[in-house]
């Protein structure tokens, strides 16, 4: 079985795949250790891939090695199922790599725009022949609301809301409408520009902010909340092939 471990800035997520099928997911490093140990005690191989957006201790990395049968860690320096056409691959986030690998796996031979709406919004482009061509990074919803409050003298901190209008008649609504519509128009702009040049391209959206886009975007796109873990599982499968042959 494949165990995907994604260590973020505030929490650790894990997911289990068996023969290519998603089985379960959860939170917490102790849970990862217990799960891997349990599988190995029952005679199952544990193929583990580690993805981290920040620094992790050598102790954590070594413990994950100990509880796994096969271990690898995502970076731009390991063999990948896609090519990285990026000037500074070492600065490329592993979550962006995994999202693009997941997209290329789900839609092989198609030009892709992968949008990940989270703390930041990333727009990544993959060619039909599997090359990561680069992308852009933009502030997410929370950052935009906080920036207006923190970098001005009088604007209040407004909370995100799915219910908003087009023209604000007061400061609260002006901020709410401005941020929510700004995100929406920005995403639509990227999609429309891509499809104008390549009408057969595929747009995939993932991330915690995708629910708002799903409700309001009104474009033909694919929403996939497991895109990053699908990509990590694909990288793990690729690493097993590279290391076992």
Secondary structure, DSSP 8 states (H G I E B T S, - for coil): -EEEEEE-SS-EEEEEEETTEEEEEEE-HHHHHHHHHHHHHTT---EEEEEESS---HHHHHHHHHH-SEEEE--TTS--SSEE--TTGGGS-HHHHHHHHHHHHHTTTS-EEEEEESSEEEEEEE-TTSEEEEEEEEE-HHHHHHHHHHTSSS-------S---SS-SSHHHHHHHHHHHHHHHHHHHHHHHHHHH-TT-EEEEESTTHHHHHHH--S--EE-TTHHHHHHHHHHHHHHHHHH-
